[in-house]
Amino acid sequence: MPELLAPAGNFEKLVTAIHYGADAVYMGGKEFSLRAKAGNFSQQAMVEAVHYAHTHGVKVYVTVNILAHNCDFVGLDSYLLQLQEAEVDALIIADPGILMRARKCVPDIPIHLSTQANVTNAQAAGFWFEQKAGRLNLARELSLQEIEEIRNEVDGELEIFVHGALCISYSGRCMLSNYMTGRDANQGNCAHPCRYRYRLIEEKRPGEYFPVEEDERGTYIFNAKDLCLLERLPELVACGVNSLKIEGRMKSIFYVGGVTRIYRAALDYLGSLPAEAWAKPKEIRLPQILVEEIARTGTRGSSENFIRQRPGSSEMLYTSSRAVQQVEPVAVIREAGASPLVEIRNVLENGTRIEYMLPGIETVALTVTGMETTGGEVITRANPGNRVLLHTDPALIQGRVNGILRRNKSSDS
């Protein structure tokens, strides 16, 4: 089975991804990363994060993936040496200049080429492997057939995004944010204008705003649905992809944990199949519960993007910036036990029906029967940020530290 690579925008997300089954995580430091607004890691925090991950048998890849200008090379060598000292497992790089410096400055750290480098063919893949890249994250604009063709032509490792937000621009190289807000997406500072709501104004009629419509479905004209290749995993595994990557360093721990959990369960299921099943990977079907669960974690609906055919208007979400969420997190376990200590994430009241998300795909249905503060005060309602001892029926004996509790938004409370 290929590696499952999950996002770690901060330490809590790293811990959550590992708890729910990631084989590797990727994260950024305070500089040189394309997610400047994520929590990111100071040098000391990165050392601690790498130690935690390695203790749990998980690899850490660090993004150094800005498209660099001359001024960006100031301090780069020092930063790369800090990453070497932290014992990170690979660097994710897009810019050829940064790749060249990394090869000279820290030659023993493997290089993973970012999707920003736009590898769309076998010749380009061969070129980057000649430049000593050890792994290529292929462009998101490829079909399954094209991925297979590249796989058949090159020997190095291939990685693809299987889940998460899609940029409206080509392989994430976007200038819209820069022109509209002065925040350069290619330097890690995207303002996400593709998610804005747009209206039209005519030059000679200032103050009069007209709706921008596409097929009368709304005005979020740049808002792509999220990528989801869950049901294509059998074919991706069969064609020899080495790593499956989940987007989401700026997403919540509920998203990171929920999506990682589902893809982990899917890969474990595929790994359990007999050899003869792989004679026809197109005919392999994942358990329906996996498909149902992934639908509960989405933010904008789902799209298979280019994997089967070029996407069209049906791959866009025109009516709003995000889809309505079916479920939401309510708490994270901080100390396990029959009445665990939990950190509240959304308002929780006695009588609420909730679920505990086990690693794997199973959940445990619970009803909140009582709560008390760490000081012993009995309460009937807990607010975000509170830490409380949680009493449930049945008792949560399966709970583990860093596990997530959720509820359906339609649940009675």
N, C-alpha and C positions, 0 to 999 in steps of 0.2 A: 504494500500500500504506500502511496505517496505521503510525504510529510504534510501535516496540517499546520499552517502558519497563521497565527492570530495577531490582531493589533493590540498594542499596549501603550495607550496614550499617557498613562501615568502608572504609579505603582499598584494602585488598587485594581486597575484594569489588567495589569500583568498577572497579578495574583488570581484574578477571576478567570482569565484565559487558561492559566495552568490548571486551576481547579477543575475546569470543565473539559480538559483533554487536549490542549494544544501540544504539539510536538516541538514547536518553536514559536517565538514571538518576535515582533519587530517594533522598534521604538526610536524616538529621536532625542537628541540632546538639545541644549538650549540654543545651538547654532546649526547652520548648514542643513536644516531639515525642512521639508515641504509642508509641514504642519506646525507652523510657528505658534498657532493659537491652542494647540493641544497642551496638556499639562507639561509633558516632556521631562527630561531628567537632568539634574545637575551632575557634575562629575562624581560626587560622593553618592548621590542617589543611584547613579548608573552602576557603580561598583556594587552597591547593595542589591540592586535588581538582578544583576548578572549572577551574583552569589546565590540569591534565592532561586533563580531559574535553574542554575546548574545543580543545586542541591536536589531539585525535583526532576533532574534528567531532561531539562528543556533547554534548547539553544536560544541565543539572543542575537538578532541582527539589528544593526543600527543604521538609520537613514542618514546619509550624507548626500542628499539627492537634489539639492538646488541646482538650477542652471546658472553657473557662476559667472560673475563679472570680475575684472581684474582685482577690484578691491576685496573681493570675497576670499582671496587666497591669503590675506593677512591673518595669521593665527591658525591657518589650516593645519600645518604640519604639527604644531603643538597639540591641537585637538586630536589629530589622528594618533599621536603617541599616547594621549590620555586614554583613548579607546583601547589601544593595545594593552596598556597597563590594567585596564578594567577586565581584560580577557574576553572581549566580545567575540562572537563566533564568525561574524561576517559583516562587511560594510555594503550597504545598498547605495549605489552610485549611478547617476545619470550622465554627468558631464565628463567628457573625455579628459579635460584638464585635471579635474579632481581625481579621476581614475589614474592618470599618469603619476600624480603626486603620491597617491596612496601606494602605488606599486613601488615607488622609490623609498618612501618614508616608512611604511609598515608592510614590507613584502610578504610577511607570513600570515597576514589576515586575508582570508578569502574575499573576493569581490563578487557581489551579486549585482547584475545590471538592472537598473530600475525600468519600469514600464515607460517612464518618460523618455527613454532612449529610442522608443518606437521601432522595435524589432518586428518586422512584418514578413520576413522572408528568410530562407535558408542561407543565402549568401551573406546577408547582414549578420545572421547568427554566427556563421563561420568567422566573419571578421572579428566580432567581439570576443569569441573564444581565443582567437590568435592574440588578442590584446590582454590575455590572461584573466579574463572574467571566468569565474568558475560556474556561474549560474546566470541564466537570462530570464527575467520576467517579461514574457512576450507582450506585445501590444494587445490592447483589449479589442481591437478591431479585426480579429482573426476568427475564421470559421474553424470548426472541428477538423475539417479536411486539411486546412492550411497548417494547423498545429501538428497533425499527423505527418504531413509532408516535411515540415521542419525537423520533427523528431527522427524521421528516417534518414535525414541528411547529416545530422550532427551528433556528436557523442557526449557533449557536455550536459549539465543539468538544466532542465526547463521548468519554469514556474509560471502559473497563470492565476489571475484573479478569478475566483468562483463566486464571490458574494460581496455585495456592498454598493455604495453610491457610485454612479457614473457621471463623469463630466460630460457636458454637451460638446466640448471641444475635442480635438484629435489627441488621443492618449494623454489627456489631462493638460496639454499645453494650451493655456487659455490666456488671452489678453483682456477679456471683458472686465474683470475686476480692476485691472490696472487703469484702464481708461475711465471707468465709472467712479472709482473711489480712491485711486492712487495706491492701492494695495496690490502688490505684484504676486500673483499666484505662483509664478515660477521661482519666487524667492521664499515661498512658504507662507504667504500672508493673504490668502484668498478670502474675499468678502462674500463669496458664494452668490453673486448676482444672478446666476442661472435659476435660483430658487425664488427670485423676487416676483411680485405681481406687476404686470405692465399694462399701461394705457397709452393711447396716442394723443398727441397735441399737434394742431396745425399752426404753422408759423404766424398766420395773420389773425388767428383767433386764440390769443393767449388766455389761459384760464379755463378753456373748454376742453374737457378730457373725454376721449372716445374709447370705448373698449376695443382691445385687440383680440380678435376671435380667430380660432382655427377650427373649422367644422363645427362652429357654435358650441364648443365644449369648454371654453374658458380662456384665460389670458396668461397662464404660466407657460409661455411659449418655449422656454429653454429647459423645462424641468423634466429630466429623464427619470424613468422608473429605475429602481435599484436592480442591479445584476443579481441573478440567482441561477446557478448552474447545478443545483442539488440533483435534479433528475438526470443530468448528463454525466454524473460521476462515473458510472460503469464504463462509458466510452472513453472518458479522460484517463481513467486508470489503465484501461486496455491499451491506449496509445502510448503509454510510457511517460506521462508527465511526472516529474519528481516532487513537486511541491504545489499545494493548493492554498491560495492566499485569500484571506478575508479582509476586506477594507473596513476601516472604522476606528482610527485612533482618536477621533473626536466624538465618537458615540458613547452611550452610557454603558455601565457595567452590565446592565440587563441585556442590552443588545450583544455585547461581546460574549458574555456567558451563554446566552441563549443560542446564538448562532454557532459558536464553537461547539457547544454540546450536541447540536443536531448533526453537524458535519462529522464530529467524532463518532457518533452512533452510526452514521451512514457508512463511514469507512470501516468501522468494526464489523458491520453487517457484511459488507462486500468481502472483507478478509476471511469471513467464516464460510463463504461459498465454496463448493467443491470445484476442482479444476475444470471439470467438463462444462460448468456453467459459463466459463469464459470463452468458450468456442463461439458464442453469439452474444457479445456484450450488449448489443442494441436491444436484446430481448430481456435483459435483466431489469427487474423492477424493484425499487426500494419499497420497504413497508409504508403503507399509506399514512401511518401516524407521523412519519418523518416529514412528509409533504404538508400535512395539516399543521404540524408544529412550526415549520419554517414560515408559514403564512401568518403566524401569530407574532412574529418578531420583526416583520417588515416595517419600513417607514414610508415608502412611496409606491407600494405595489411592486411587482417583480417583472423582470425582462430577462430573456436569454441573450439579449444583445446580438452579436454577430455569429453566435455559435452555429446556428442553422441557416440563417439568411440575413440579409441586410435589414436592420430595424427600420420601421416606419412610424407613422403617427400613433399607432397602437402602443408603442413603447414609451410614450410620453404621458405624464400626469398633468393634464391641463386645468383641472378644477381647483387645485389647492397646492400648497408647497409640500404637503405630506399627506399620506393616507391616515384614516382614523385607526387608532391602535385598539386592538381587541383586548389586550392584557397589559398590566402594568406591574412593576415591582413594588413590593410593600416593605421588604426588610432584607437585611443581609445578616447571616449568622456570624457573630463574633466569638462566642464561646458555646460549644456544643453541650447537649444534655437533654434530658426529658423536657425541661423548661429552659430552652436556650436563651442566652443573652443575645439580643438582636439590635441592630441599628436601623431605625425606621427611615424609609425613603419616601413614602406617601402616607397620608393620614390613615391610621388603622384604628378600628373600634372593636369592642367586644361583639361577638356574634358574626363577625365577617368570615366568610368562607374563603380560604386561601389554598395555595398549593406550594409544596416544596419541590424545587427542581433538582432531582438527583443527577449526578453525573451519569451519562447514558441518556436514555429517552424517557424513563419512567418518572412519574410525579406522585407525590403523596398528598391526598386530599385531607384538609384539616379545617376545623372551625375554631376560631379564637374564643377561648372561654375566660381568659383573664390576663391582665398585665400588671406589672409592678415595676417601679423604678429601682435602680440599684441601691437607693436609700431605704427601700422597703415600703414606699407609698403605693397603695393600690389605686390604679387608674382605669378608666373605661375608654379613654381615647389617647392615642400617642401621635405626636406630630413629627414631621421630618427632622432628623438629627437626634431625636431622643434615643437613648439606649434603655431598653426594658427587658425584663424577664418575661418571656412569652409562654403562656399556658394554652395548650390546645387539646382538642379531642379529635383523634387519638393523640397521645403524647408523641412528640417528634423525636423518637429514639434513633431515627436514621440520619438526623441532621449532622452536617459536618461544617467546620469553620470555613467561611467564605461562600457557603451555599446561599442561594437566592430563593426568597419566598415571593410569590406573585399572586395576583387575583385577576379574574375576569372583570372588566369594567362594568359589566351588567349584573355582577353578583349582588345579592342583597346583603346589607350590613346592618 
